[in-house]
Amino acid sequence: MYVPEHFRLRHDEDALAFMRANPFAILISTTDDGPFATHLPLSVQTKTGENGSETKILVRGHVARANPHWRYLEQQPNCLTIFHGPHAYISPSNYGAHESVPTWNYAAVHVYGNARLFSSEDDLHSMLNELIQSFEPAYRDQWESLSQKFRENMLRQIVGFEIAVTKVEGKFKLSQNRTREDQARVMESLGQSADSAISGIARMMHEQRLGKSKE
């Protein structure tokens, strides 16, 4: 991903927070016929090595067994996952300089890694428990109350995967290259929108302390 330095996300903690806040991602694999993508919810976990050594990021999820993506991961474990957040058109009317052009603000994190497949009942249950805990903890009781036959049938229809992350690239394009006055006008304009994808950019700019005087 092309990332100019003033848009680069520099801390893994910020990338992790963004991934967890935007867990519906795009998993992309390379095949003999070209790229293949699947849109799916994911669990993002961290694992610290022995004696407090380097923390590893693990991305876990599943695809339908009918989806050929798991076979592509089996053949070529190296893959790309894109976590994407809010985005918005930025009008040059927000800028003080007349000689300005439109652009688009957005946030994205690209995660590269190698996938490991699993289909055992224990591993699938562990992965599903992570997803349930992330999206609807109250559903756990309903899932556990379902008949064993039904649950086993559901599990047979999915293939789980775990991606050991090797590289993370984050890009928050939030008008960092504009003056603070321009940033403030962009935030005010976007913040008035009823579209959460648009107002979400204003919120992220506020969280990054843009549009404010330097302390």
N, C-alpha and C positions, 0 to 999 in steps of 0.2 A: 504494500500500500504506500502511495506517495504521501509523505507526512512532512510538510515544512516545519522547521524547528519550533516556531511559535505556536503551532497547533498540537505538538507532540505531548502525549500523556506520559509522564515520566515515572510514576510510582505504581508498582504492582497492586498496592492496596486500593488505589483509585480504580484501576482496571477491574479488580475483583468486585468491588462495590457496584460498578456499572454493569458487569455481567450478571450479577445476582439480581439487580433491579430490572434488567431487560433479558429475561431468560429464554424468550422465544427467539431462537437463532436460526441461522442457515448453515447447514453442514454441507461441505463441498468436497467431492472426490474427483480424481482424474481417472478416466476410463479410456479404453481404446477408441471409443466413439466421441470422446470429448468430455468436458466437465459434466458432472451429475450433482444435483442439489436436492436437499430435503429440508423442509421447514419443520422445526420441532422444538418442544420445550426441553430444557436441559438443567441438570443439577451441577453446580460448581462447588467443588470441595478442595480443601488443601490438606496436605500431608507433610508433616515435618519429619525429616530423617532422624536417625539415631543420634543421640547426644546433641540435639538441637541444630543439626546440620541444615542445609538448604531446604526451604519449603517448596514442595512440588504442588502444582495446580493440576487437578483431575477434573475432567468434564465427563459426565455420565448421562446416558439416556437410552432410548430404544427406538427401533423402527419396526414396522410391521414385517413379518416374515415374507409377505408377498412383495415387499418393496426390495428391489434388487440392490439397494444401496449397501446392505450388509455384506453382500458378496463382493462388491467393489472394495469395501474396507478390508475384507479378508485377503483380497488379491494385492491391494496397495494400502497398507495401514496409514501412510502419511496423508494427512488431510488438513483442511482449513475450515474453521468455524467462525462465522461472522455474527457478532452481537451488535445490534443496531438500536439506536434510541431515537429521541425526537429530532425533527428537522424542520426547516422553514426557509422560504424564499425571503431574501433580504433586499428590499428596495433601496436604490441609491438616494431616494428622497430622505432617508434617515441620516445622510452624511452632510457634513458642513461644506465639503468641497464640491463644486458643481461638476467638475470633471471626474465623475465616478461611474461605475457600472454595477449592474445587479450581480448578486452572488447567492449562494445557498449555505446556510449554517447547518451543521449536523454533528452527531457524535457516533462513533463506531469503535469497536475493539475487534481486531483480527487475532485469532488464536490458531497457532500451528502446532501440530503434534502427531503422535502415532497411536492408532486405535487398537484396542484389544477387544475381541468379541467374547461374549459369554451367553449361555443359554440354560445353565443349571437353575433349578428352582430357587435354591438359596441365594445365588447371585442376583437373580431377577427380583426376588423379594426385597433384597437390600437396596437395589437401585430404585424400585417403586416406592419404598418407604421414604427415600430421600425426596422424591418428587411430591409425594403426598404431604410430607412435612413442609415443603416449600410452598405449595399451592393451596392445599385445603386439609389441614391436620384433622378436622372433624370428620373427613371421609374415611379415616382409618378404621373406625368402628364398623362402618357399613361394609368396607372391603373385607374385613375379617369375619363378618357375619354371613357372607356369601357362601354358598355350598362349595365344598372342596372340588367337586367335579367342574363347576363353573369356573373357578379360579384357575384350575389346572388347564382348562381349555383356553382361557385367555392368555396364560403364560406361554402355551405352545405356539401362539400366533405372533409372538414378538421375539426379537433378538436384541439383546442388550450390548452396549459397547461402553468402553472407558477409554478416554483419550488422555494420554500422558502429555501434557503441554511442554513444548520445547521452546516456543517463542511467543511473546505477546506484543502486539503493536496497537497502541491506542491513539485515536485522533479525535480531539474535541475542537472543531472549527467553530469558534464562538466570537468572531470579530476581535480576536486578540491583537490583530495587526492594525486596528483602527484607533483613533484617539478615544480617550475616556468619554468625551462629550458625545461622539458618534455612538459608542457602546451604550451610553445611557439612553439615547434616542431609540436605538434598536430594541433595547429591553422594554421601553415604555410601549413601543408599537406592538411588539409580539405579545407582551403580557396582556393586552386587551382582547386577544383572540379567544373564542370559545373552543377552538380546536386544540386539544391537549398536545398534539404533535408540534404545534406552533408555540403555544404558551410554555411548553416544556423547555424550549430553547432559552426563553427569558429566565426561567427558573434556574437552569444550569448556569447561565451567565451570572446570575446573582450569587449562586453557590461558589463560583470561581472568583468572586469579588471583582468583577468587571464593572465598568461604569462608575467606579467610586474613586475618590481622591486617594492618592497613595498616602499611607500612614508613615 
